[in-house]
Amino acid sequence: MNKLHLKEVKLEELNSTMDTIYAVTGAFLVGGGVIILT
């Protein structure tokens, strides 16, 4: 049971990390687009 729970926690951490990466990438893309337009 403990190993299964640990796996679920690691998956949640991975998902939140991916969300952060996507958010940062999106921010860079939007920022780059604004710089290119101005």
TINU-975589 format. One record per residue (C-alpha): residue number from 0; z, x, y. Coordinates in steps of 0.25 Angstrom, whole numbers, plus 5000, padded with zeros to 4 digits. Each point is the difference from the previous one (the first is absolute). Example, Ala and Ser with C-alpha at 12.3 -4.5 7.8 and 13.67 -1.06 7.14 Angstrom:
REM residues 2
n_z_x_y
0_5031_5049_4982
1_4998_5006_5014
END
This chain:
REM residues 38
n_z_x_y
0_5000_5000_5000
1_5004_5011_5010
2_4986_5007_4998
3_4993_4988_5002
4_5007_4997_5013
5_4998_5014_5004
6_4985_4998_4998
7_5000_4988_5008
8_5007_5007_5012
9_4990_5011_4999
10_4989_4990_5001
11_5006_4994_5012
12_5002_5013_5007
13_4985_5004_4997
14_4995_4986_5005
15_5008_5002_5013
16_4995_5014_5001
17_4986_4995_4999
18_5002_4989_5010
19_5005_5011_5010
20_4988_5009_4997
21_4991_4988_5002
22_5007_4996_5013
23_4999_5015_5005
24_4985_5001_4996
25_4997_4986_5007
26_5007_5005_5013
27_4992_5013_5000
28_4987_4992_4998
29_5004_4990_5011
30_5004_5012_5009
31_4987_5008_4997
32_4992_4987_5003
33_5007_4999_5013
34_4998_5014_5004
35_4985_5000_4996
36_4998_4987_5008
37_5007_5005_5013
END
